[in-house]
Amino acid sequence: RRALGRAANPEPRVELHLRIKPRLVPGRSASDRSDASDAGWAELGELEDAEKEARLVALRLRQLVDAGHAIWDDPAKAFRPVRFADMAVLLRAPSGKAEGYAKQFERLGVPLQVARGGFFDSLEIADLLNLLHLLDNPLQDLPALAVLRSPLVGLTLDELATIRLALPKGHFWTALARWHELQVPAGTACTTHNGAIAERLPLDSSEPGARRSAEPLRLEKISLFLDRYRRWRRLARQGSLSRCLDAVLAETHYAAWLLTQSRGAQRQSNVERLLALAQQFDRFHRQGLFRFLRFIEAQREAEAEPEVAQTAGENAVRLISIHQSKGLEFPVVVLGDLGKRFNEQDLRADLILDEEYGPCPCIQPPGCGRKYPSLAHWLARHRQQREQLGEELRLLYVALTRARDTLLLAGSVPESWLGEDAGELGLTQVLEGRSYLDWLWPWFAANGGLADDAPASGRNPLFAWTLHTDESLREDALPQSGSGGGESPPTSAEKNQSQSKSAAVNSIGLWTRVEELATWQYAHLAATREPAKTSVTALRHRFVEAEEAAEVFPFAAQLPETKLTRPRGKGRLSAADKGTAHHHFLEHVALEQTGSPAELNAEATRLVKAGRLSAEEAASLDFEALAEFWRSPLGQRLRGQAEFVRRELGFTARFSPEEFRRVIGVGSSPELADEFVVVQGVADLVVLRPEEIWLVDFKTDTVSAAALAQRIKAYEPQLRLYALALERIYRRPVTEAWLHFLSVRQTVRVERARA
């Protein structure tokens, strides 16, 4: 990595950004200022410390992008401007701060990719899980209200209040059914409180909640939802859970709506992951909706978050935990929340379970309400504290080594820190550390002079630093680290102009994104119109259709004839069934018993007794035509190679579109040049000799001598495909191949069957 060395990059690639928390005067909050009427101060005063730090990080990352901060592009072997997708924010525990980061990044126009509150707590997953709870049992108020308020139904708070007035007491679902019953005309089918359908009786105008007319839109929304609810509940009970979820997403267009929201691609990935969980549950458990909900609850209690694939191609900063960053690397890394204290809640418990000392409880003397640690408890706490600090040191090392080009360290510290002597970082100070800044601050203070009246910003050969106040968070952009500030604050007119320009840019960007989503087309569209797996018979049909120039959809189902297609009342097999009977007979007949019609008839009787053929199938066999084939020169050759004969030999082979074109003459789209198709087929009779292969394909079609040439032309591509597949599988050439038509008792040799 010579390009990332100090020789190529003399400027410091580590930045320390500290937000100085102001001293609070007793009885006065941070927002109580003389200029508190300023909208900027009013907004900042309502922010928590974590949100202010998130704002600081977002401002700095936006400034890096606007300034074209150079990072190394390894594939291009050159430096290029940084993008948001090159950045990652690492937090020790992002679950409680992800929402604040998302809000501040969104306000400042910095795209952020983060799963807010975990997978199961994300808004889209909560909506769908609430709906599943409602499908399982509608008499649950919280899921019912959540679903009705969600985009799945879209009721407003006023509309929910109006529905509640129809039945002030009882379950909300009962109130919904009652409201709907009061609004629909008499004699119309409506939903009852348990989801059943009943006929609407004439309305007594004195009933509570009775109304002469309802808002059409509200009634339409509720009627539509109740109708869908009945179908979804029937699907959940009678079909698979994944099919029910598919129906919900298809009818409500919920997944499409998610794409119009912020982080739409990530939200849609979450929905797809939930659908995959349902499909897995259907496959292995088949225990219904209630069991699935119990499974989800168990996953939440165990904090087993499903892995969701990150959306590719989205230019957004990633917010992940330090644990999730193991093994990854990013050009720009922000290690935030450095002032967060380590979680020592387990060490303060009354009972500590230690692998060395065992159960170590606190002691409570008789008659005393207070407890004090026993010797074992004290020893276990100190041992586990050292182990915990060791783990935190390892995590800090992981976080610091995730950055490839630039590392930004961000944290919040009290104003009193600047005047204190940080001292030297030794073993004692490491053991007394309660946050990452407790360990990092002594080194930065010693190497940058930050402890003694440090300037607001500066730099040295090792790192750059900036000390931020709440005033700096109001600016549209932070000053460059080490520049020392010096710029005059923008005027109100400049601020308004900048905000208008930013809003216009955001609107253009949003419209561009919507246009991209609306006009997007799958890059491999041609592959969706061709089957990835097919049969030789289907390919032969396509060849015939291509020869006849028929405009036929390639996926048209070729339904086999069954016994239901036989002529009723005649008791005779159809032509397709007769052909199947001949192939079954040729598959199981003993080759040494094929010399005469009598021997073949005896073989048919044997196969009927063995259950290989039915009596009807045996009666339909043409023994004269079969005997004539086996007495022919080809039949005699095959009987002489009985030890090498394989009948009804199945195969699966892979072919490219170019091979299809050469073998069967059916072309394909140029876009499929790099694709392949898996083909399955069954060869009627194959002679697998040590050095070569013979191939015979029996045809039971009723064909006249005049039409034989056309039928041979239709079947030749199929035989060529058989030959090519067998050559690849058994690694020997197909030297001879024949088509035999039983109806006309004629064998045709297909020359050069190989591709």
C-alpha positions in Angstrom: 0.0 0.0 0.0 2.7 2.4 -1.0 0.1 4.9 -2.3 -1.3 5.2 1.3 2.0 5.9 2.9 3.3 9.1 4.4 5.5 9.8 1.4 2.4 10.1 -0.9 0.2 11.6 1.8 2.1 14.0 4.1 -1.1 15.5 5.5 -2.4 13.9 8.7 -5.1 11.2 8.0 -6.4 11.1 11.6 -8.8 13.8 12.8 -10.0 14.3 16.4 -13.4 16.1 16.7 -14.5 16.9 20.2 -17.7 18.6 21.1 -17.3 20.6 24.3 -20.3 20.3 26.5 -20.9 23.7 28.1 -21.1 24.1 31.9 -24.7 24.4 33.0 -25.7 27.1 35.4 -28.0 25.8 38.2 -31.6 26.5 37.3 -30.8 27.3 33.7 -30.9 24.9 30.7 -28.6 25.0 27.8 -31.3 26.5 25.6 -31.9 29.5 27.9 -29.9 32.1 26.1 -30.4 35.7 25.3 -30.8 34.8 21.6 -33.0 31.7 22.3 -35.6 33.2 20.0 -33.3 32.3 17.1 -34.8 29.3 15.4 -31.3 27.7 15.1 -30.8 27.9 18.8 -34.3 26.6 19.5 -33.6 23.6 17.4 -30.2 22.9 18.9 -31.5 23.3 22.4 -34.0 20.4 21.9 -31.3 18.0 20.8 -29.7 15.4 23.0 -25.9 15.2 23.3 -25.9 12.1 21.0 -27.9 14.0 18.4 -25.5 17.0 18.5 -22.6 14.7 18.0 -24.4 13.0 15.1 -24.9 16.5 13.6 -21.2 17.2 14.0 -20.3 14.0 12.2 -22.8 14.6 9.4 -21.4 18.1 8.9 -17.8 16.9 8.7 -18.7 14.1 6.2 -20.6 16.4 4.0 -17.7 18.8 4.0 -15.3 16.0 2.9 -17.6 15.2 0.0 -18.1 18.8 -1.0 -14.3 19.5 -0.8 -13.5 16.4 -3.0 -11.4 14.7 -0.3 -9.0 12.4 -2.1 -9.0 8.7 -1.4 -7.1 5.9 -3.2 -9.1 3.9 -5.8 -7.3 0.6 -6.0 -8.9 -0.8 -9.2 -8.1 2.5 -11.0 -4.7 2.8 -9.3 -5.3 6.5 -8.8 -6.8 9.0 -6.3 -10.4 10.1 -6.7 -12.9 12.2 -4.8 -14.6 10.5 -1.8 -18.3 9.5 -2.0 -20.7 8.9 0.8 -20.6 5.2 0.0 -16.9 5.2 0.9 -17.7 6.2 4.5 -18.8 4.2 7.6 -19.7 5.3 11.1 -18.8 2.8 13.8 -20.5 2.9 17.2 -20.0 0.6 20.2 -23.8 0.2 20.7 -25.8 1.9 17.8 -29.2 0.5 18.9 -30.1 3.5 21.0 -28.5 6.2 18.8 -29.3 5.0 15.3 -32.6 7.0 15.2 -30.9 10.2 16.2 -28.1 9.7 13.7 -30.7 9.0 10.9 -32.7 12.2 11.7 -29.7 14.5 11.8 -28.1 13.0 8.7 -31.4 13.4 6.9 -31.8 17.0 8.0 -28.3 17.8 6.6 -28.8 16.0 3.3 -26.3 13.2 4.1 -27.7 9.8 3.0 -27.4 7.2 5.8 -27.8 3.4 5.5 -28.8 2.0 8.9 -31.3 -0.5 10.4 -33.0 1.7 13.0 -33.6 -0.1 16.3 -32.8 -3.5 14.9 -34.5 -5.7 12.3 -37.7 -6.5 14.3 -38.1 -3.0 15.5 -37.9 -1.4 12.1 -41.1 0.3 11.0 -41.8 -1.9 8.0 -41.2 -5.1 9.9 -43.4 -3.9 12.8 -46.2 -3.1 10.3 -46.2 -6.6 8.8 -45.8 -8.3 12.2 -48.7 -6.3 13.6 -50.8 -7.4 10.7 -49.9 -11.1 11.3 -50.9 -10.7 15.0 -54.2 -9.2 13.8 -54.7 -12.1 11.4 -54.0 -14.5 14.2 -56.4 -12.8 16.7 -58.2 -9.5 15.8 -59.2 -8.8 19.4 -55.8 -7.2 20.1 -56.0 -3.4 20.4 -52.4 -2.4 19.8 -51.9 -4.5 16.6 -55.3 -3.3 15.4 -54.5 0.4 15.9 -51.0 0.0 14.5 -52.3 -1.7 11.3 -55.2 0.8 10.8 -52.8 3.7 11.2 -50.1 2.2 9.0 -49.9 2.7 5.2 -51.5 -0.8 4.9 -54.8 0.9 5.7 -54.0 4.6 6.1 -56.5 5.9 8.6 -55.9 9.2 10.3 -56.1 9.8 14.1 -59.4 11.7 13.7 -60.8 8.7 11.7 -59.7 6.3 14.5 -61.4 8.5 17.1 -64.6 8.5 15.1 -64.6 4.7 14.9 -64.0 4.4 18.6 -67.2 6.6 19.2 -69.2 3.8 17.6 -68.4 1.6 20.6 -66.6 3.5 23.5 -65.9 0.3 25.4 -64.6 -3.0 24.3 -62.1 -4.1 21.8 -61.2 -1.7 19.0 -61.8 -4.4 16.3 -65.4 -4.7 17.7 -65.8 -1.0 17.4 -64.5 -1.1 13.8 -66.9 -3.8 12.8 -69.8 -2.0 14.6 -68.9 1.3 12.8 -68.8 -0.4 9.5 -72.1 -2.1 10.2 -73.7 1.2 10.9 -72.5 2.8 7.7 -73.3 0.2 5.0 -76.8 0.2 3.6 -79.4 -2.2 4.9 -79.3 -5.6 3.2 -75.6 -5.4 2.4 -73.1 -8.0 3.5 -70.8 -6.6 6.2 -68.2 -7.8 8.6 -68.9 -8.8 12.2 -66.5 -8.4 15.2 -65.1 -12.0 14.7 -64.5 -11.5 10.9 -67.6 -13.3 9.7 -70.0 -11.9 7.1 -73.6 -11.1 8.0 -76.4 -9.2 6.3 -76.9 -5.6 7.4 -80.2 -5.1 9.2 -82.2 -1.8 9.0 -80.6 0.9 11.2 -82.3 2.4 14.1 -81.4 6.1 14.0 -81.5 6.2 17.8 -78.5 3.8 18.1 -75.3 5.3 19.4 -72.9 5.9 16.6 -75.6 5.9 13.9 -75.0 8.3 11.1 -77.0 9.0 8.0 -73.9 9.2 5.8 -70.2 8.6 6.2 -67.2 10.1 4.5 -67.0 8.1 1.2 -63.2 7.8 1.3 -63.1 6.6 4.9 -65.9 4.0 4.3 -64.2 2.9 1.1 -60.8 2.4 2.8 -62.3 0.4 5.7 -64.5 -1.7 3.4 -61.5 -2.5 1.2 -59.4 -3.4 4.2 -62.1 -5.7 5.8 -62.5 -7.5 2.4 -58.8 -8.0 2.2 -58.6 -9.1 5.8 -61.1 -11.9 5.2 -59.0 -13.2 2.3 -55.7 -12.9 4.0 -57.0 -14.7 7.1 -58.3 -17.5 5.0 -54.9 -17.7 3.2 -53.1 -17.8 6.6 -55.3 -20.6 7.8 -55.6 -22.7 4.7 -52.4 -22.0 2.9 -48.8 -21.2 3.6 -47.7 -18.1 5.6 -45.4 -16.9 2.8 -48.3 -17.0 0.3 -50.3 -14.9 2.7 -47.5 -12.3 3.0 -47.1 -12.3 -0.8 -50.8 -11.5 -1.2 -50.5 -8.7 1.4 -47.6 -7.1 -0.4 -49.2 -7.5 -3.9 -52.6 -6.1 -3.0 -51.3 -3.2 -0.9 -48.2 -2.3 -2.9 -46.5 -1.8 0.4 -43.0 -2.8 -0.9 -43.4 -0.3 -3.8 -44.4 2.4 -1.3 -41.3 1.7 0.8 -39.1 2.5 -2.2 -40.5 6.1 -2.2 -39.4 6.6 1.4 -35.9 7.4 2.8 -33.7 4.3 2.8 -36.2 2.6 0.6 -33.9 0.0 -0.8 -32.8 -1.1 2.7 -36.5 -1.2 3.9 -37.4 -3.4 1.0 -34.5 -5.7 1.8 -35.9 -6.0 5.3 -39.3 -7.0 3.9 -37.7 -9.6 1.6 -35.8 -11.0 4.6 -39.0 -11.4 6.6 -40.6 -13.1 3.6 -37.6 -15.5 3.4 -38.1 -16.3 7.1 -41.7 -17.2 6.4 -40.8 -19.4 3.5 -38.2 -21.2 5.6 -40.8 -21.7 8.3 -43.3 -23.1 5.8 -40.8 -25.6 4.5 -39.6 -27.0 7.8 -42.3 -26.4 10.4 -45.7 -26.1 8.8 -47.1 -25.2 12.2 -49.2 -22.2 11.3 -49.3 -18.5 12.0 -49.4 -18.7 15.8 -46.2 -20.9 15.8 -44.5 -18.4 13.5 -45.3 -15.5 15.8 -44.0 -17.5 18.8 -40.8 -18.1 16.8 -40.4 -14.4 16.1 -40.9 -13.6 19.8 -38.2 -16.1 20.7 -35.9 -14.6 18.1 -36.5 -11.1 19.6 -35.9 -12.3 23.2 -32.7 -14.1 22.2 -31.6 -10.9 20.3 -31.0 -13.0 17.2 -31.3 -10.4 14.5 -31.6 -11.8 10.9 -28.8 -10.9 8.6 -30.1 -8.5 5.9 -28.1 -8.1 2.7 -26.8 -4.5 2.3 -28.3 -2.8 -0.7 -25.8 -2.4 -3.4 -25.2 0.7 -5.5 -26.7 3.2 -2.9 -24.4 6.2 -2.3 -24.9 6.4 1.5 -22.9 6.4 4.6 -23.1 3.1 6.6 -23.8 3.1 10.3 -22.8 -0.2 11.9 -21.5 -1.5 15.2 -17.9 -2.2 15.8 -18.7 -5.9 16.0 -20.3 -5.8 12.6 -17.2 -4.1 11.1 -14.9 -7.0 11.9 -13.2 -8.1 8.7 -14.3 -5.0 6.7 -12.4 -2.0 5.6 -13.6 1.5 4.5 -11.8 4.4 3.0 -13.2 6.8 5.6 -14.2 5.6 9.1 -15.8 7.7 11.8 -15.5 6.2 15.3 -18.1 8.1 17.2 -19.5 8.2 20.8 -16.0 8.0 22.2 -17.2 9.5 25.5 -19.8 6.7 26.1 -19.2 4.9 29.4 -18.6 1.2 29.3 -21.6 -0.9 30.3 -20.8 -2.3 33.7 -24.4 -3.2 34.7 -23.5 -6.9 35.1 -20.7 -6.0 37.5 -23.1 -4.2 39.8 -25.5 -7.2 40.2 -26.1 -8.7 43.6 -25.1 -12.1 42.2 -22.2 -12.5 39.9 -21.6 -15.9 38.1 -17.9 -16.3 37.6 -16.2 -19.2 35.8 -13.3 -19.1 38.3 -15.1 -18.3 41.6 -18.6 -19.7 40.8 -21.7 -18.0 42.2 -20.6 -14.9 44.1 -23.4 -13.2 46.0 -23.6 -10.0 48.0 -24.2 -10.5 51.8 -27.2 -9.1 53.6 -26.9 -9.3 57.4 -30.0 -10.5 59.3 -32.3 -7.6 60.2 -30.6 -5.2 57.8 -31.9 -4.0 54.5 -28.6 -3.1 53.0 -26.1 -5.5 51.2 -22.4 -5.4 50.9 -20.1 -7.5 48.6 -18.6 -10.6 49.9 -14.9 -11.4 49.3 -15.8 -13.7 46.5 -18.1 -11.1 44.9 -15.3 -8.5 45.2 -12.8 -10.9 43.6 -15.2 -11.9 40.8 -16.1 -8.3 40.0 -12.5 -7.2 39.7 -11.6 -10.2 37.6 -14.5 -9.7 35.2 -13.8 -6.0 35.1 -10.3 -6.6 33.8 -11.7 -9.0 31.2 -14.3 -6.5 30.1 -11.6 -3.8 29.7 -9.5 -6.2 27.7 -12.5 -6.9 25.4 -13.1 -3.1 25.1 -9.4 -2.6 24.1 -9.7 -5.3 21.5 -12.8 -3.7 20.1 -11.1 -0.3 20.0 -8.2 -1.9 18.1 -10.7 -3.3 15.6 -12.4 0.0 15.1 -9.2 2.0 14.6 -8.0 -0.5 12.0 -11.1 -0.4 9.8 -10.0 2.9 8.2 -7.9 2.7 5.0 -7.5 6.4 4.1 -8.9 8.6 6.8 -9.9 8.1 10.4 -12.2 10.5 12.2 -12.6 10.3 16.0 -15.6 12.0 17.5 -16.8 12.4 21.1 -18.3 14.8 23.6 -16.4 15.9 26.7 -17.1 18.3 29.5 -15.5 21.7 29.3 -13.5 21.0 32.5 -11.4 18.4 30.6 -9.5 21.1 28.7 -7.9 22.4 31.9 -7.0 19.1 33.5 -3.7 17.3 33.4 -4.3 14.1 31.4 -1.1 12.5 32.7 0.5 9.5 31.1 -1.4 6.4 29.9 -0.1 3.6 32.1 -1.6 0.3 33.4 -3.3 2.1 36.3 -5.0 4.6 34.0 -6.1 1.8 31.6 -7.7 -0.1 34.5 -9.4 3.1 35.7 -10.7 4.0 32.2 -14.5 4.0 31.8 -14.7 5.1 28.1 -12.6 5.1 25.0 -11.7 8.8 25.5 -10.3 8.0 28.9 -7.6 6.0 27.0 -7.2 8.2 23.9 -7.2 11.6 25.6 -3.8 11.3 27.4 -2.1 10.5 24.2 -3.7 13.2 22.2 -3.2 15.7 25.0 0.5 14.8 25.2 1.1 15.0 21.4 -1.1 17.9 20.6 -1.1 20.1 23.6 -4.8 20.0 23.9 -4.9 20.1 27.7 -3.6 23.7 28.1 -5.6 26.4 26.4 -5.7 24.6 23.1 -6.8 26.6 20.1 -10.1 25.7 18.5 -8.4 23.7 15.7 -4.9 22.8 14.6 -2.8 20.0 13.2 0.6 18.4 13.6 2.3 15.6 11.6 0.3 13.0 13.4 -3.2 14.3 13.5 -5.6 17.2 13.2 -8.0 18.3 15.8 -11.1 20.6 16.1 -12.9 21.6 19.3 -16.6 22.2 18.6 -19.1 24.2 20.5 -22.8 24.3 19.9 -22.3 27.5 18.0 -20.3 25.7 15.3 -23.1 23.2 14.8 -25.3 25.9 13.5 -23.0 26.5 10.5 -23.8 25.0 7.1 -20.3 23.5 7.0 -17.5 23.1 9.5 -14.2 24.9 9.1 -11.4 22.8 7.6 -9.5 21.0 10.4 -6.4 23.0 11.3 -7.4 26.1 9.4 -7.9 28.0 12.6 -11.2 29.4 11.5 -11.1 33.1 10.8 -14.1 33.1 8.5 -17.0 35.5 9.4 -20.3 33.9 10.1 -22.8 34.1 7.2 -25.5 36.7 7.2 -29.2 36.0 7.4 -29.6 36.6 3.7 -26.7 34.2 3.0 -28.2 31.6 5.2 -31.6 31.9 3.5 -30.0 31.7 0.1 -28.0 28.7 1.1 -31.0 26.9 2.6 -33.1 27.7 -0.6 -30.3 26.3 -2.7 -29.9 23.2 -0.6 -33.7 22.6 -0.7 -33.6 23.0 -4.5 -30.7 20.6 -4.8 -32.5 18.1 -2.6 -35.7 18.4 -4.7 -33.8 17.8 -7.9 -32.0 14.8 -6.3 -35.3 13.4 -5.1 -37.0 13.8 -8.5 -34.0 12.2 -10.2 -34.1 9.3 -7.8 -37.9 8.8 -8.4 -37.3 9.0 -12.1 -34.6 6.4 -11.9 -36.8 4.0 -10.0 -39.7 4.5 -12.3 -37.7 3.9 -15.5 -35.4 1.2 -14.2 -35.2 -2.0 -16.2 -33.6 -5.3 -15.3 -30.2 -5.5 -17.0 -30.8 -9.2 -17.9 -34.4 -9.0 -19.1 -33.8 -11.5 -21.9 -32.9 -14.1 -19.3 -36.3 -13.8 -17.7 -38.0 -14.8 -20.9 -36.1 -18.0 -21.3 -36.4 -21.1 -19.1 -33.3 -21.9 -17.1 -34.2 -25.5 -17.2 -36.1 -27.3 -20.0 -36.7 -30.7 -21.6 -35.6 -32.0 -25.0 -39.3 -32.5 -26.0 -40.0 -28.8 -25.3 -37.0 -27.8 -27.3 -38.2 -30.0 -30.2 -41.6 -28.2 -30.0 -39.8 -24.9 -30.2 -37.9 -26.1 -33.3 -41.0 -27.1 -35.0 -42.7 -23.8 -34.1 -39.7 -21.9 -35.4 -39.9 -23.9 -38.7 -43.6 -23.1 -39.0 -43.0 -19.4 -38.0 -45.6 -19.6 -35.4 -46.0 -16.8 -32.9 -46.1 -18.9 -29.8 -45.1 -17.9 -26.3 -42.1 -20.1 -25.4 -43.3 -20.9 -21.9 -46.7 -22.3 -23.1 -47.4 -25.3 -20.9 -47.4 -28.7 -22.8 -49.8 -30.7 -20.7 -49.5 -34.4 -21.2 -52.5 -36.4 -22.2 -53.9 -38.4 -19.3 -56.6 -41.0 -18.9 -59.1 -38.2 -18.6 -58.5 -37.4 -22.3 -59.6 -40.8 -23.5 -62.8 -41.1 -25.5 -65.6 -41.7 -22.9 -67.5 -44.9 -23.2 -65.2 -46.6 -25.6 -62.7 -48.2 -23.1 -59.8 -47.7 -25.5 -56.5 -45.9 -25.0 -55.7 -42.7 -26.7 -52.9 -42.4 -29.2 -50.6 -40.8 -26.5 -51.4 -43.6 -24.1 -50.6 -46.2 -26.7 -47.3 -44.6 -27.3 -46.5 -44.6 -23.6 -47.5 -48.3 -23.4 -45.0 -49.2 -26.2 -42.2 -47.2 -24.5 -42.9 -49.0 -21.1 -42.8 -52.4 -22.9 -39.6 -51.6 -24.7 -38.1 -50.5 -21.4 -38.8 -53.7 -19.5 -38.9 -56.5 -22.2 -36.2 -59.1 -22.0 -34.0 -58.8 -25.1 -33.6 -62.6 -25.4 -37.4 -62.9 -25.7 -37.9 -60.6 -28.7 -37.5 -63.0 -31.6 -41.2 -63.5 -32.5 -44.6 -62.0 -31.9 -45.4 -65.0 -29.6 -42.4 -64.3 -27.4 -43.3 -60.7 -27.2 -46.9 -61.5 -26.3 -45.5 -63.8 -23.5 -43.3 -61.0 -22.3 -46.3 -58.6 -22.2 -48.2 -61.2 -20.1 -45.3 -61.4 -17.7 -45.1 -57.6 -17.4 -48.8 -57.4 -16.7 -48.5 -59.9 -13.8 -45.5 -58.0 -12.5 -47.5 -54.8 -12.5 -45.3 -53.1 -15.1 -48.1 -52.8 -17.6 -51.9 -52.7 -17.4 -54.1 -55.1 -19.3 -55.3 -52.3 -21.5 -51.8 -51.3 -22.3 -50.7 -54.8 -23.1 -53.7 -55.2 -25.5 -52.8 -52.1 -27.4 -49.3 -53.3 -28.3 -48.4 -54.0 -31.9 -46.4 -57.2 -31.6 -46.0 -57.6 -35.3 -44.3 -54.2 -35.6 -42.2 -54.8 -32.6 -41.1 -58.3 -33.7 -40.2 -56.9 -37.2 -37.8 -54.3 -35.6 -36.0 -56.9 -33.4 -35.7 -59.3 -36.4 -34.1 -56.4 -38.5 -30.3 -56.1 -38.9 -30.3 -53.2 -36.3 -32.4 -55.2 -33.9 -30.1 -58.2 -34.2 -27.1 -56.0 -33.6 -28.7 -54.6 -30.4 -29.6 -58.1 -29.1 -25.9 -59.0 -29.6 -24.9 -56.1 -27.4 -27.3 -56.8 -24.6 -24.6 -56.4 -21.9 -24.1 -52.7 -23.0 -27.7 -51.8 -23.5 -29.3 -49.1 -21.3 -33.0 -48.3 -21.8 -34.8 -45.1 -20.7 -31.5 -43.6 -19.8 -32.1 -40.2 -18.2 -29.5 -37.4 -18.4 -29.1 -33.7 -17.4 -26.7 -31.5 -19.4 -25.8 -27.9 -19.7 -25.8 -26.1 -23.1 -25.0 -22.6 -24.2 -27.3 -20.6 -26.6 -24.7 -21.0 -29.3 -24.8 -24.8 -29.0 -28.6 -24.7 -29.3 -28.2 -22.7 -32.5 -25.7 -25.2 -33.9 -27.5 -28.4 -32.8 -31.2 -27.7 -33.1 -31.2 -24.5 -35.2 -33.1 -22.4 -32.7 -31.5 -19.0 -32.1 -31.6 -16.9 -29.0 -31.2 -13.2 -28.0 -27.6 -11.9 -28.2 -28.1 -10.8 -24.6 -28.0 -14.4 -23.6 -24.5 -15.1 -25.0 -23.1 -15.6 -21.5 -26.1 -17.6 -20.1 -26.7 -21.3 -20.2 -29.7 -23.6 -20.0 -29.9 -26.9 -18.2 -31.6 -29.6 -20.3 -33.2 -32.8 -19.1 -34.1 -35.8 -21.4 -34.5 -39.5 -21.5 -33.0 -41.6 -24.3 -35.1 -44.6 -25.3 -32.2 -47.1 -25.9 -28.4 -46.5 -25.6 -25.6 -48.9 -26.2 -22.7 -47.8 -24.0 -19.8 -49.6 -25.7 -16.3 -49.1 -24.2 -15.2 -46.9 -27.1 -18.4 -45.6 -28.6 -22.1 -45.1 -28.1 -25.1 -46.2 -30.2 -28.3 -44.3 -29.9 -31.9 -45.5 -30.8 -35.0 -43.4 -30.5 -38.4 -45.1 -30.9 -41.3 -43.1 -32.4 -44.9 -44.3 -32.0 -46.5 -41.5 -34.1 -49.1 -42.5 -36.6 -47.4 -41.2 -39.7 -47.9 -41.9 -43.4 -45.1 -42.7 -45.8 -45.6 -39.4 -47.5 -45.2 -37.4 -44.3 -42.3 -39.4 -43.0 -39.6 -37.1 -44.4 -41.1 -34.1 -42.6 -41.4 -36.0 -39.4 -37.7 -37.1 -39.6 -36.7 -33.5 -40.1 -38.6 -32.6 -36.9 -37.0 -35.3 -34.8 -33.4 -35.0 -36.0 -32.5 -32.0 -33.7 -33.8 -33.9 -30.7 -31.5 -36.9 -31.5 -28.5 -34.5 -32.1 -29.1 -33.0 -28.7 -29.2 -36.5 -27.1 -26.0 -37.4 -28.8 -24.2 -34.2 -27.7 -25.3 -34.7 -24.1 -24.3 -38.4 -24.0 -20.9 -37.6 -25.5 -20.2 -35.0 -22.7 -21.4 -37.2 -19.9 -19.7 -40.5 -20.9 -16.7 -38.9 -22.7 -17.0 -41.1 -25.8 -18.4 -40.4 -29.3 -21.8 -41.3 -30.5 -20.9 -43.1 -33.7 -24.4 -44.3 -34.8 -27.9 -42.9 -34.2 -31.2 -44.1 -35.5 -34.8 -43.1 -35.5 -37.3 -46.0 -35.7 -41.0 -45.4 -36.6 -43.0 -48.3 -35.4 -46.2 -47.3 -37.3 -44.5 -47.6 -40.7 -41.9 -50.2 -39.6 -39.0 -48.1 -40.9 -35.6 -47.3 -39.4 -33.8 -44.1 -40.4 -30.1 -43.5 -39.7 -29.2 -39.9 -38.7 -25.8 -39.1 -40.0 -23.3 -37.1 -38.0 -25.5 -36.8 -34.9 -22.8 -34.9 -33.1 -22.8 -31.1 -32.9 
